[in-house]
Amino acid sequence: MARGFKYGKKLDPKKLAIIKETLPIVKQHGETITKHFYKRMFKQHPELLNIFNQTHQITGHQPKALADAVYGAAANIEDFSQIMPVLERIGEKHRSLQIKPEHYPIVGENLLGAIKEVLGDAATDDIIGAWADAYAVISDVFIRMEEKMYKISETMPGGWAGFREFVVDKKVKESDVITSFYFKPKDGEAIAEFIPGQYLTLRIDSPRLDYTCLRQYSLSDRPGHDYYRISVKREDPKGGDIPAGVVSTYLHNVVKEGDIIPITAPAGDFYLDTTSTRPLVLISGGVGQTPMMCMLNSTVDAQASRETYFVHAAINSKFHAFKDHVEKLVSDHPQVKSFVIYEKPTEDDKQKKAYDKEGYIDLEWIQHHLPKDADFYFCGPEPFMRAVNRSLKEWGVPEDRIHYEFFGSFGKLDADL
C-alpha cells in the first residue's frame, strides 16, 4: 500500500476559509454538480467513456460516489490523515483503472465548470478560485500516492505495468447465475501474488460493445496458483431504467475458453489479515461470496489450525455457488464450520435439509452460532451488509474486528445507524 508519503501542496488560509464557508452548499448540490460534471466531461472527452462504468452513471452510483469524495476530501483538506484509508481505497481503484496524472486536469476543468454552471451567480470568481486551488491540493495527494502504487505493482515479483494479456484457461458454471473464469498469462511468465480479498480489473474491447469497458471483480481463489480466478454473477435486466450488466452478460454469453482479455495487476484495500490467529468469521450474501471464498481457501491453506466459520446467504440452492467445495473443506478440515441461509428455499432444498436457516441473517442467529471473539469479514448486497454490520455493532464486537467491502467512496454502512 502507499502509506508513508508526506503531503505536498497546502491551501492558502484565505481560500481555506472560503472552502469551509461553501462546503454546505457544495454538499447540498453535490449530486447535481457531479451528474452535470460527467455529462460535460464525456461530451468534451468521449474517450473517457472507456474508463468510467456507464451503468453506474445510469443508476446514479458514480455521481453520488464522486459527490461524496469531493465533499469528504475538501472537508478534511487540512489533515488528510483522518481519511487516508478512504483515499487509499480510491487510489487503488484509480491504479487498477490506469488513471494517470494527465487525467486530473481534465477532471478538474470539468468539475469546476460544473460547479459554476450549477450554482450560477452564487459561484463567484473567488469561490471558483478557492475550489480550483483545493482541487489542486487534493489531486496532488492522489497523483503522488498513486505513483507509489504503480511502482509497487510494476516492480513486485510477477508484477507488470498497464494491461497484460491473459488467456481464459477455463470457464466453469458454479450456479444458475455465477460462472468462474480462470486466467493464465499469455506470455507464460510468473504472475503477481495478491492478498486474499483483492480484485482484478478486466478490459473488455469488442465490436459487440459501444465502447471499451473496464470492470473489477474479486479474486475468488487463493494466491499461489499459476492462474487467477474470478467468479462473475450474470446481471440480468432489473426493469425500469437499469439495464442488464453489459460486461457480466458478455462474459457469460460470449467469452469462451482460449479468448484473450487484458488485465491490470491485482489491487484493493479490502483484504484478510493473515497474521491474526483469532477465530475467523466469513459472512457472504449472493455474489459477495467471491472474496470470502478466496479468504476461506487461503486460510485453510496457510493457517491450517485457525478456527474458521463460513456463513453464506443465497436465495436458494439454484443461486448457491461453491456449495460442494465448501462441504468438502468442512469434511476434510475439522476446524472449519459452514452455515447456509436460504431466503426462499425450494421444495427440494426443504426435503434435503440443504440449509441451516430460512429467511435472513439476524443478531439472534449470529449470537447463537458464531464466536464473539473473532475477526469478522463480510460482503454482499448493501442491505445485507447493513444488517450484518448493525448486528455486530449491537452485539458489541469491537470496530477494529469488523471488516467489509463497501463499493462507494466515502460511504459507511453505519452512516444511518
WOMO-V40002 format. One record per backbone hydrogen bond with DSSP energy under -1.0 kcal/mol. NH is the residue of the N-H (numbers start at 1). CO is the residue of the C=O. If there is no record, write none. Layout:
# WOMO-V40002
NH & CO
NH & CO
This chain:
# WOMO-V40002
16 & 12
17 & 13
18 & 14
19 & 15
20 & 16
21 & 17
22 & 18
23 & 19
26 & 22
27 & 23
28 & 24
29 & 25
30 & 27
33 & 29
34 & 30
35 & 31
36 & 32
37 & 33
38 & 34
39 & 35
40 & 36
41 & 37
42 & 38
43 & 39
44 & 40
45 & 41
48 & 45
49 & 46
50 & 47
51 & 48
52 & 48
58 & 54
59 & 55
62 & 56
64 & 60
65 & 61
66 & 62
67 & 63
68 & 64
69 & 65
70 & 66
71 & 67
72 & 68
73 & 69
74 & 70
75 & 71
77 & 74
79 & 76
82 & 79
83 & 80
87 & 83
88 & 84
89 & 85
90 & 86
91 & 87
92 & 88
93 & 89
94 & 90
95 & 91
96 & 92
97 & 93
99 & 94
103 & 100
107 & 103
108 & 104
109 & 105
110 & 106
111 & 107
112 & 108
113 & 109
114 & 110
115 & 111
116 & 112
117 & 113
118 & 114
119 & 115
120 & 116
122 & 119
123 & 120
124 & 122
128 & 124
129 & 125
130 & 126
131 & 127
132 & 128
133 & 129
134 & 130
135 & 131
136 & 132
137 & 133
138 & 134
139 & 135
140 & 136
141 & 137
142 & 138
143 & 139
144 & 140
145 & 141
146 & 142
147 & 143
148 & 144
149 & 145
150 & 146
151 & 147
152 & 148
153 & 149
154 & 150
155 & 151
156 & 152
159 & 156
164 & 263
166 & 261
167 & 184
168 & 259
169 & 167
169 & 182
170 & 182
172 & 180
174 & 178
175 & 178
176 & 318
179 & 232
180 & 172
181 & 230
182 & 170
183 & 228
184 & 167
186 & 165
188 & 185
198 & 195
199 & 267
200 & 217
202 & 215
203 & 262
204 & 213
209 & 206
213 & 204
215 & 202
217 & 200
219 & 198
220 & 229
228 & 183
230 & 181
232 & 179
234 & 177
236 & 234
238 & 242
242 & 239
245 & 235
249 & 245
250 & 246
251 & 247
252 & 248
253 & 249
254 & 250
255 & 250
258 & 168
259 & 256
261 & 166
263 & 164
264 & 201
267 & 199
272 & 196
274 & 272
280 & 307
281 & 375
282 & 309
283 & 377
284 & 311
285 & 379
286 & 313
288 & 285
289 & 286
290 & 287
293 & 289
294 & 290
295 & 291
296 & 292
297 & 293
298 & 294
299 & 295
300 & 296
301 & 297
302 & 298
303 & 299
306 & 303
308 & 335
309 & 280
310 & 337
311 & 282
312 & 339
313 & 284
314 & 341
319 & 316
326 & 322
327 & 323
328 & 324
329 & 325
330 & 326
331 & 327
332 & 328
333 & 329
336 & 333
337 & 308
339 & 310
341 & 312
342 & 357
343 & 314
344 & 315
350 & 346
351 & 347
352 & 348
354 & 349
356 & 340
357 & 340
359 & 342
366 & 362
367 & 363
368 & 364
369 & 365
370 & 366
374 & 372
375 & 279
376 & 401
377 & 281
378 & 403
379 & 283
385 & 381
386 & 382
387 & 383
388 & 384
389 & 385
390 & 386
391 & 387
392 & 388
393 & 389
394 & 390
395 & 391
397 & 392
401 & 398
402 & 399
403 & 376
405 & 378
415 & 412
417 & 414
